[in-house]
Amino acid sequence: MNKKPQFRMSTNIALNSKRWKASSTFYDNVMGFAVNEEETHLEIQNGPIFMYVQENFGVKGIVMEYYVDDVEAAREYLEENGCSVIKWEGKGKDCYMRDPFGLTFNLWEENHT
């Protein structure tokens, strides 16, 4: 079994919606958040929390994020412990996994320079 990686909770949350673009008005006008509309998603910041509203095929619900020092080592460790890969684009991109209880999360390799 691989060495246990250190997992740190990120302040990034992804919400998946087929109607992500239409939700911009709601989050801006109704909720009062500053909304930045990108090509593939909305970026909404409130204090230290960033929320990304996007369409991600095959992923439903909320996706939490964890920082790790080595995304590939964390993936291997988590797979050994019952997690499965949902979407894997590699370091610096989406690395979605599902835990043994059905919850989806993203791994993000934190740069310590």
N, C-alpha and C positions, 0 to 999 in steps of 0.2 A: 504494500500500500504506500502511496506517495505521502510525503510530508504534508501536514495540514497547512494550507495557505491561510493568510490573514485576510479576512473579509471586513470591509469597512462600508457602512451604509452611505450611499450617495444621496444628494439632495435633488436628483433628477428622477422624474416619474413620467412614464409614457402612458397615454390613454389611447386606445385604439378605436377608431370610428371610421366608417365608410363615408360619413358626412363631415369629415374634419374641416374642410374649407368653409362650409356653411356655419360651423360653430364659431367662427371668428367673431361675428357680430354679437353673439350671445356673451362670449367671454369679455369682449370689449365694452359693449354698451350696457348690458344687464349686470355683469359681475364687476365691471370697472377695472379689469386687469389691462396692463399694457401688453398688446398682442403683436408679435412680429410674425408676419406671414411669409414663410419660405416656400420654395417650389414644391416640396413634398410633405410639409407639416407646418403646424403652428408652434411657435415658441412663446410661452407665457411665463413671465417671472413675477413672483410675489415674495418679496424679501429674499431669503436664501434659497427658496424652492424654485426649481425650473420644472414646468410641465410641458410635455411635448404631446400634441394631439395629432395623430397620424393614422393612416390606413396601413395595416400590416397584415397581409394575407396569412391566414392560419393562426393568428394570435388574437385572443379575445381578452377583454378586461384590462386591468391595470398591470403594468410591468414596473416593478421596482428595479433598482440598480445597485450593484455592489462593486466597489473598487477593489482591485487585486493588484499585486506586484507583477504577476506573470499570468496572463489570461489562458495560455495553453496548459500550464501546470494546474491551474484552478479547474479547468474543464476536465482534465484527466482525473483529478481527485474527486470531483463531483460525480462523474460518471461511475467511478468505483463505489460511490455511496448512493446509488439509486437515481441520480438525475439523468435526464435525457436532453439532447440538443434539439431545439426547435428551429433555430435559424443561426447559422454561423458564418459571419463575414470576416472574422479575424480581428486582430488588434486594431483599434481605432475606429471600428465599425460595430454594427449590431452583433452581439454574441448572446443570443437568447437561449435560456435553458429552462426546463420545467423540473421542479423538485418532485419527490415521490408522493407529494400530497396534492399535486395538480396546480401549484402556483408557478407563475412564470416570472423570471427575472433576467436582467441583462448583466453581463460581466464587462467591466471596463478597466483596462490596464492603466493604472495611474502612473504618470510620468514623475519620477522623483529626481529632477535635475536641479 
